[in-house]
Amino acid sequence: EYVSLQRVSIVSVEDVQQVLPEDCSVIEYFVARAEVLAFVISRNKAVVKRHLCTVSRIQHLHERLRLQMDKFLLGSAYVKEHEIQLREATERHLRELYIELVKPLAGILDSKHLIFVPHGILHYLPFHAFLDQSEYLIDRHTISYAPSASVLRYCIERQPIQDANPLVVGVADERAPQIAEEIDALRKLLPHARTYFGRRATRRVVRREAERSDFLHIATHAVFRTDNPMFSSLKLADGPLNALDLYSMTCQTNLVTLSGCKSGMNDVGRADELLGLMRGFLYAGARSLLLSLWDVNDRSTSAFMREFYQSWLGGRSKAEALQDAVRAIRSEEPHPYYWAPFYLVGNP
């Protein structure tokens, strides 16, 4: 059996409340007996909402939403010809998901920041892109995620490495030429970063340098292995860095960003344990991760990362910087495919 994520005790409501930042609520969902229920926890209250919807309803909406995102793989000509229909269909499914999973809680979601703790199939949903009429949820709140309440507490309490420089790693190829542009932009934003690009971006570099980095950015292809999630990997110059490799690393960074396709995809086990790159980096010591839910657009990803880091390095929180980047990209590319794949996990 694979080693589990750091052993953490089951946390109580009081344990969660003690570590929550001000003006923040946790929405923890559970799938039980084919229905979805939710706990909403803030510093001074905890509310249970039962019978939100059926699991089968969410499975159907997830399949419909995934189908819309997969249509972007048919090529730019198809997307341009069907632009309006693609956006309308996607927005319809995001509205339906909002109605099922968030609207019943709307009266008690009065915090500025929301932390979603999904369960089961809900781990695959972009809650931040749920749509209430014409307003996306991320326009109303800053939003982050956690795989469980115990891991959330662990990430908030974890201390980052001190007095360290950023580490930037990138591998471009003919399928993703914009990665070179992404790395160049980060070089300008982060003049003190240790940057390794192309043939210099090796597994050895990541293993050695991540241990003494305050944050880590890896721009390369990510491969999610549905047949064996622990062999999901990042493409580096000398071969893949897979999820299993991360369990032998130390990476006590404030943030790990994986800007490749589906870098945040996980297999959900029977006990709701997540198997994939996220779990590996959390085990290695990362406080937060910025990951993607689906195949990303190369050009919009490069712009997204530039906007995110400009905002974060300018003094905004990671969650606020994510919100800023979403708004900037959406002003140019309104379809959620371009601006909604990235989500923040862990300490906001």
N, C-alpha and C positions, 0 to 999 in steps of 0.2 A: 504494500500500500504506500501511496505517496505521503510524504510528511505533510502534516496539516499546517495551515497558517498558525502563527503564534497562538499558543493555547491561552484563551481568554475566558474568564468565567462568564456565565450568563448574567447579564446586567439587569438591574431593576429600573423602574421608572425614575426613582430618585437618583440612581447612578448617572443616568442620561441627563437629567435636569442639572446636576451639579457641574457638568462640563460644557453645557450649551452656552454659546455666546449670547449676548443680549439681542433681543428682537429676532429670535430664531425659533423655528418650529421643526420638529421631526415628524414626518408622516411615514409610519411603518405599516406596510401592507402584509396581510397573511391570506393565503389561499387555504381554505378549509371546507371540506365536504362540498366541493364544486362551487363554492361561493367565495367572494372576496370581501374581507373586512379590513378596517384600518384603525390604528392607534395614532392620535395626534398628540404630541408631547411638546410643551413649551416649558419655560422655567417655572411657571406657577400654575400649570394645569395639565391634565391628561384626560383625553376624551376617547371613547371607543365608539366607532360607527360600524354597525353590522349590516350585512346583506346589501352591500353596495351594488353588486352585479354578479352574474354568473361567470365562471371561468371560460365556458364555451363562447360567451359573447366576446370576451377579451381575445381569445384565440382567433376568432373570426376577424376582428378588427386589426389585430397584429398582422395576420396574413395579407389582408387587403392593403395595409400600409406598406408592408415589405414589397409587395408586388409593384406598387407605384415607384418606390425607390429603385427597384431592379430595372425598371424601364429606362433609366438613364444609362444603363450599360448597352443599350441598343444603338448608341451613337448620337453625335451632335445634330445630324440632319433630322433624325426622328424626333429628338427633343424639341428642336426649333419648330417643326411642323405641328407638334401637338402640345405646345407650351401651355396654352390656356387650359386645355382639358387635364393635363397632368397636375397643374397647380390646384384646380378646382377639386379634383378627386382626392388629392392628398389632404387638402384643407378640410374636406368633408370627414375623412376618417379621423383627423386630429380633433375636430369638434366632437365627434362621437365618443372618442376616448376621454375627452374632458368631461362630457356629460356623465359617463359611467364612473370614472375614478376620482374626479376632483370636485365637480359641482356639488355633490352631497356634503362635502367638507367645507365649502366656500365660506360659510358663516363663521367658521372658527379659524380660518387661515388668515390671521391678521398680522402676522410677522413679516418683516421685510425680507428675511432669508428663509427659504424652505430647503430642508434636507430630505430627499426621498430615499426610503429604504424599501426597495421592491421585494417581491417574493415570487418564486416560480417564473412563469412566462413574463411577468411584469418587468423582470430585469432587462428585457429586450426593447423596452418602450422609451421614447424620448419625451418624458414628462414636461421638460422645459419648452417643448414645441406644441404642447396641447393648446387648443384654440378655443377661447370663450368669445363667441360671436366673431369680432374682428380683432381681438386682442390676444396675443400669445402670452402664455403664462410667464415667460421670461421677461416680458415687458412690465409685468406687475410685481415680480419678485426676482431677487437673485436666487439662483438654484444650484444645489450640488446634490451628490448622491453618496450612499454608503452601502456596502454589501450586507451589513448587519449593524445593529445598534452597538454591539460589543466592539466591532472593528472601528466604528465611528469614534467611540470613546478612546480607543487605543491611538487613533490618528491624531486626535485633538491633544491628548496628553503627551504624545511622543515629542521629544526635543530634537530639532534639526541640528545638523553639524554646524559649527561656528567657524567664522573666518575662512571660508572656502570660496572658490571661484566657480562659475558655471562651467558645465561641460556640454559641448554641442557636437553632435555626430551626425553625418549625413552620407547616404549612398544614393546617387542618382543613376538612372539608366534611360533608355529610349522611351520607356513607358511613363517615366516621371521626370522629365527634364527640369520642371519647375523647382525640384528639390535644391538644385544648385542656387537658384535665385533666393529660395528660403534661407539657405545657409549664409549667403552673402548679406542678406538683410539682418540676420541675427549677429553677424560679425560686427556690423556697424552699431547695432543697439547694445552689444555686449563686448566692448573692446578688451575687457579683461578675461573673457572666456577662453578656455582651452578648446580649440576647434579642430576636429579631425574629419576630413572629407575624402571621399573616393577610396583609394587603396589604403589610406591611412586609418580608415574607420573600421577597425577590426574588433573582434570579440575580446582580444587581450586588452585593448585600450579601454573598452567599456568596463571590463572586470577590474582593471587596475585603477582607473581614474574616477569611477563612480563613487568609490569609497571616500573620496576627499572633495566632493562637489556639493555645493549648496542647492543646485538644481541641475537636472539632466534633460536635454532635448535630443531626441533621436528622430531624424527625418529619413525614413526608408520604407520599403514595403514590409507590411506585416501579413503573416499568413496564419489564419485560424484553422486549426485541424479539428474538424467535427468528429473524425474517427478516433482521435487521441488528443484532447485539448492541451495536455501537458507538453506536447511537442509543437504547439503553436509557437511561432518564431518571428524574429526580426531579421531581415536580410542585412548582413554585414559583409565587408570586403572578403573575409576569409571563411565565410560560411554562416549558417544560421545561428543566432542566439535564441535558444528556446526557453520555454517557461521553466523547465526543470533546471536549466543552468542558473536561473535567478536564485534558487534556493541555496546556492553555495556562495552567493555574493553578499556584500554589505553595501547598502545604498541608502544612507540616512539623509536623503535629500528633502528639501522643503517641497519640491515638485518634480515629478517625472512627466514629460510630455512625449507621447508617441503619436506623431502626426501622420502615420500611414493608414491604409485602409483596414477597417474592422479591428483596430488594435485593442478595442474595449469589448470585443465579443468574448463570451464565456459559455462553457457548458454548465448547466445548472444540475447539480447532483440531487440525489434523493433527499438529502438532509438540507437542501438549498445551499450547499457549498458551491462556490463558483470556481471553475477550473479554467485557467487561461493566464495570459500575461499579467492581468491585474493582480491576481493572487500572488504571483511570483514577486512582483515589485513591492507589494505590501509586506510580504514576508521578509524581503531584503531590508526593509526599514523606511520606505518612502512614506511621507506624511500625506501627500496628495498626488493624484494622477490626472492628467488631461488626456482623454482617450476618445476613440471614434467608434460609432455604432454600425456604420456601413461603409461601403466603398466611397471614398472621398474624391472630389474633383481636385486635380493637381493645382490648378491656377487659383481657385478660391481658397484652398487650404493654405497656400503660401501667403496670401493676403490676410487670411484669418489669423495666422500666427504672428504676423507683423503687428496687427492691431492689438492682439492680446498682450504681447510683451511690452509694447509701448505704454499701454494702460497700466499693467501690473508694475512695471519698473518706475512708472510715474507716481506710484503711491497708492493705487487702488488695491483692494483685496483681490485674490484670485477669482472669486465669484463675481465681483464687480467688473473685473477685466474681461471675463468671459461674456458678460452681458454687453459690455461696450463693443467687443469684437462681433458679436451676433448682430447688433444694430448696424454696425458699419458695413458688414458683408451683405446684410439684407437690403440695404439701400441700393445696392448694385445688382444683387441676385435674389429676388424675393422668394423663390421656391425654397422650402425647407431642406431640400436635398443638399443645397450648398452651405447653409449656415447652421443647420441643426445637428450634424453628426457628432460634434464634439461635446463632451460632458465632463464635469469635474467630479472626482471621487475623493473622499477623505476630508481633510481639514480645509474648510473654505477660506 
